Amino acid sequence: MSAAYHTFTLGNTLTDEQKAFFEEHGYIHFSGFLSPEEVQEIVTASEEVQEKWIASKVEKVNGVPVKYGKDLDGRPIVQRFAFLNQHTKVLSDLLRDDRMQALLQLIGPGARIGANEKDGMVLNHYVNGPESTFTKMGWHTDGLRDIFLGGKLNPMLNVGIHLSTLRPENGGLRIIPGTHKQGILSMLFRKKYFVGHKPDKNELAIIPKAGDLTVHDGRLWHRVAKSSIIGEESRRRVIYVPIIAGKYEPKHENSPTLLYQRLAGVILK
């Protein structure tokens, strides 16, 4: 890992050191946010929602497509949940944790957890098997969505709650620290959005333990690397929750599916 890489402990407020680290690098990693028991409770809750969605053939949640795939035994699974916090109390309660609220300080006044906006709480479930269709994600920035929709580039952070312990060979999040300070042209053209997967000489691998929490700035270039391991050891689950500012734009059951969300179903494989 880079010499700049550190892990911190998240309390009910952020320290000056933590704020300064995030401001400089565009990411921060907190160890031990959840206990092993809490991690398992969340996994179990997600599996219960999965059973309901498969049985009911749920295709979209608030206009956001649900991504299905196959597990190692060929059974259907949900590989990308959207607005999962709206479907299980365990995760809706998690968003009210005082430590989650402390992260709003990274944006400042007007910041909020996007529980009902964008894609809400997303849970990605990756597994590398014979019938896998969701194993990696190409280079992108989260800020592109605002530009794509013709709006102002508002502050956005992506909070990752990691439910799996990873090694570098497990793949996972790769970031280019400091790129949150780039200009708009670099944000648009530095990489080929979603179709580019080539490692970058300046990238940093985020290697969490189950229960860790990370935050990265939405302007930061990042990708999800494919696991080089096949089978059960490749399985990884991670939750992402947006912290946003600007106009309040909640989603609802009649929200339209946006063009980039349709395209994602084709290219995010």
ABEGO torsion letter per residue (X at the ends): XBAABBBBBBBABBBAAAAAAAAAAGBBBBBGABBAAAAAAAAAAAAAAAAAAAAAGBABBGGBBBBBBBBAAGBBBBABBBGAAAABAAAAAAAABAAAAAAAAAAEBGBBBBAABEAEBBBBBBBBBAABABABBBBBBAAAAAAAAGBBBBBBBBBBBBABBBBAAAEEBBBBBGAAABBAAAAAAABBBGABABBBAABBBBBBBBGBBBBBBAABBBBBBBBABBEAAABBBBBBBBBBBEBBBBBBAABBBBAAAAAAAAABX
